[in-house]
Amino acid sequence: MACTSMLIALALLQWHHWQWIALDESIFNNAAYLAILFLAAPSFYLFSRELLQFNTRNHPLLLLHFIPLIISPWLSGVIGIPIAFSIGCGYALWLCLIIFKLRGQRQHFSLEFVTFAAFAAIALFILLIGLLAPWVGEFWFVIAYSNLIGLALLAMLYLQLRFPDITQKTCDAVAASYAASTLKNTDCAALVSQLKQLLLEQKIYRNENLNLSTLADNLALSSHQTSELINTHFGQSFSRLIREHRVNEAKQQLVNEPKASVLSIGLAVGFSTQSNFYSAFRELTGETPGQFRKRMGIADT
């Protein structure tokens, strides 16, 4: 919901920027434009909160973040725009702090971490432009802001296409960063044995809809406990553990079933799309499934 709200707000902002370019309509004195700015900032925060603090519950008090939206009709653009961006600056600094705290978990999502940092840098540039809006004027504000929004949207699209499991990997890293153990009163040895059985005998990883919550239900644990169990006893995140098992079985099938297509094998071991399969296979082996088959002396199908 927060992601949808944020994307709608960004789309509306870009529409107003187009109106300014095409029809020469002022935005500094546009009440609707200012209201959208006050909508975008808390939506950005709530979206980031859902992604980076997935274990926290939503609370009605979160609606207080939208109070500035209610008072926006009584503010002029020259005053309201810097206020809106000042609020956004607070949210951006919070995001940077959260990402900084995850620096110890870079082994879970090293490339994604760099992309997140770049996204945060874009956000800071956007905030700088907004804070200086009354001094730089409408022309440079619109040109800079519209282009930076476009760059941010491209960064988000790149994240989703380049790292399809970015949400799960981020959740793994966040869960791994928690200091307090939640497994003190559990039989970890029995749980590890049960998890190995699920993976090696039942091959639960073949379920393309498998996620941390589903696995936790099978172990009668919470998602946080399951993530901690995997990080502590397997030395890796949930998503990487599942990817490794899927890729290992895929390697066996690529050799043992030379007539089967690469796509059919990827789907059979649990990957939902060909891009997910290729991305995981290349990450763990350094080559594509086709290159692996060729190296093993098998003609690709």
HUNOR-V381477 format. One record per residue. RES is the residue in one small letter. PHI is phi in whole degrees, 0 to 359 (999 if undefined). PSI is psi in radians with two decimals (999 if undefined). Layout:
BEGIN
<<RES/PHI/PSI> <RES/PHI/PSI>>
END
This chain:
BEGIN
<<m/999/-0.80> <a/296/-0.68> <c/297/-0.75> <t/298/-0.78> <s/299/-0.73> <m/294/-0.75> <l/294/-0.67> <i/296/-0.76> <a/298/-0.76> <l/295/-0.68> <a/296/-0.71> <l/293/-0.65> <l/298/-0.77> <q/295/-0.58> <w/295/-0.74> <h/295/-0.63> <h/296/-0.69> <w/295/-0.70> <q/301/-0.68> <w/294/-0.73> <i/289/-0.79> <a/279/-0.67> <l/246/0.00> <d/58/0.70> <e/270/2.26> <s/294/2.45> <i/251/-0.35> <f/297/-0.50> <n/250/0.39> <n/261/1.95> <a/296/-0.64> <a/295/-0.71> <y/297/-0.75> <l/295/-0.70> <a/298/-0.68> <i/295/-0.66> <l/300/-0.74> <f/288/-0.34> <l/279/-0.67> <a/295/-0.71> <a/298/-0.95> <p/293/-0.52> <s/296/-0.70> <f/299/-0.74> <y/295/-0.83> <l/295/-0.64> <f/296/-0.82> <s/297/-0.66> <r/295/-0.73> <e/297/-0.65> <l/282/-0.71> <l/259/-0.22> <q/227/0.99> <f/297/-0.34> <n/270/-0.04> <t/270/2.60> <r/270/2.59> <n/286/2.55> <h/225/2.50> <p/306/-0.48> <l/296/-0.31> <l/296/-0.39> <l/295/-0.32> <l/297/-0.38> <h/295/-0.31> <f/263/0.14> <i/302/-0.75> <p/303/-0.52> <l/297/-0.62> <i/290/-0.64> <i/270/-0.08> <s/302/-0.57> <p/299/-0.36> <w/265/0.12> <l/250/2.49> <s/279/2.76> <g/298/-0.70> <v/298/-0.57> <i/269/-0.74> <g/292/-0.68> <i/298/-0.86> <p/299/-0.61> <i/296/-0.79> <a/300/-0.73> <f/285/-0.47> <s/294/-0.72> <i/297/-0.78> <g/298/-0.57> <c/298/-0.70> <g/298/-0.74> <y/294/-0.70> <a/294/-0.69> <l/294/-0.66> <w/299/-0.78> <l/299/-0.77> <c/299/-0.67> <l/295/-0.75> <i/297/-0.78> <i/296/-0.68> <f/298/-0.68> <k/293/-0.39> <l/272/0.07> <r/299/-0.49> <g/286/-0.19> <q/253/0.36> <r/298/-0.40> <q/294/-0.37> <h/281/-0.56> <f/205/1.08> <s/300/-0.87> <l/293/-0.71> <e/295/-0.60> <f/299/-0.75> <v/297/-0.72> <t/295/-0.72> <f/300/-0.76> <a/297/-0.70> <a/295/-0.69> <f/296/-0.71> <a/296/-0.64> <a/295/-0.71> <i/299/-0.75> <a/299/-0.69> <l/293/-0.66> <f/296/-0.72> <i/299/-0.75> <l/295/-0.68> <l/298/-0.76> <i/298/-0.73> <g/295/-0.72> <l/293/-0.53> <l/266/0.07> <a/310/-0.83> <p/297/-0.41> <w/266/-0.57> <v/275/-0.35> <g/89/2.89> <e/299/-0.73> <f/302/-1.01> <w/290/-0.54> <f/297/-0.88> <v/294/-0.79> <i/300/-0.85> <a/291/-0.80> <y/294/-0.78> <s/296/-0.70> <n/291/-0.65> <l/290/-0.63> <i/298/-0.77> <g/300/-0.72> <l/295/-0.70> <a/295/-0.73> <l/295/-0.68> <l/296/-0.66> <a/296/-0.72> <m/295/-0.74> <l/296/-0.72> <y/299/-0.74> <l/303/-0.80> <q/290/-0.65> <l/280/-0.71> <r/282/-0.60> <f/232/1.38> <p/302/-0.48> <d/257/0.50> <i/302/-0.68> <t/297/-0.82> <q/293/-0.70> <k/293/-0.61> <t/293/-0.76> <c/300/-0.68> <d/299/-0.79> <a/295/-0.71> <v/296/-0.79> <a/297/-0.67> <a/291/-0.35> <s/276/-0.16> <y/292/2.32> <a/281/-0.68> <a/283/2.31> <s/278/2.47> <t/248/0.21> <l/248/0.29> <k/297/-0.59> <n/252/0.48> <t/239/2.76> <d/271/1.57> <c/297/-0.65> <a/298/-0.76> <a/293/-0.67> <l/293/-0.70> <v/297/-0.74> <s/298/-0.74> <q/295/-0.69> <l/294/-0.72> <k/297/-0.65> <q/295/-0.74> <l/298/-0.64> <l/277/-0.80> <l/273/-0.62> <e/262/-0.87> <q/275/-0.26> <k/50/0.90> <i/298/-0.38> <y/293/-0.26> <r/291/-0.29> <n/286/1.96> <e/294/-0.34> <n/266/0.12> <l/297/2.29> <n/222/3.12> <l/300/-0.69> <s/295/-0.72> <t/295/-0.78> <l/297/-0.69> <a/299/-0.69> <d/297/-0.67> <n/294/-0.52> <l/265/-0.04> <a/59/0.71> <l/235/2.97> <s/277/2.89> <s/299/-0.71> <h/298/-0.78> <q/296/-0.72> <t/296/-0.75> <s/297/-0.74> <e/294/-0.70> <l/301/-0.81> <i/293/-0.76> <n/294/-0.67> <t/284/-0.76> <h/259/-0.24> <f/243/-0.17> <g/66/0.49> <q/203/3.03> <s/275/2.88> <f/302/-0.87> <s/297/-0.68> <r/290/-0.67> <l/301/-0.80> <i/293/-0.74> <r/299/-0.71> <e/297/-0.77> <h/294/-0.70> <r/295/-0.79> <v/293/-0.68> <n/298/-0.74> <e/291/-0.65> <a/299/-0.70> <k/299/-0.70> <q/295/-0.77> <q/291/-0.63> <l/299/-0.55> <v/273/-0.79> <n/281/-0.36> <e/234/1.25> <p/297/-0.39> <k/273/-0.20> <a/283/2.48> <s/287/2.70> <v/300/-0.73> <l/297/-0.78> <s/297/-0.63> <i/291/-0.75> <g/300/-0.73> <l/290/-0.62> <a/295/-0.57> <v/271/-0.02> <g/120/-0.10> <f/283/2.44> <s/276/-0.44> <t/219/2.84> <q/295/-0.66> <s/295/-0.69> <n/298/-0.75> <f/297/-0.87> <y/297/-0.72> <s/297/-0.80> <a/292/-0.73> <f/297/-0.77> <r/294/-0.66> <e/298/-0.71> <l/268/-0.40> <t/243/-0.31> <g/82/0.15> <e/211/2.88> <t/277/2.85> <p/303/-0.69> <g/296/-0.73> <q/295/-0.64> <f/297/-0.80> <r/298/-0.73> <k/296/-0.70> <r/294/-0.54> <m/275/0.06> <g/79/0.45> <i/243/2.27> <a/291/2.29> <d/291/2.50> <t/256/999>>
END
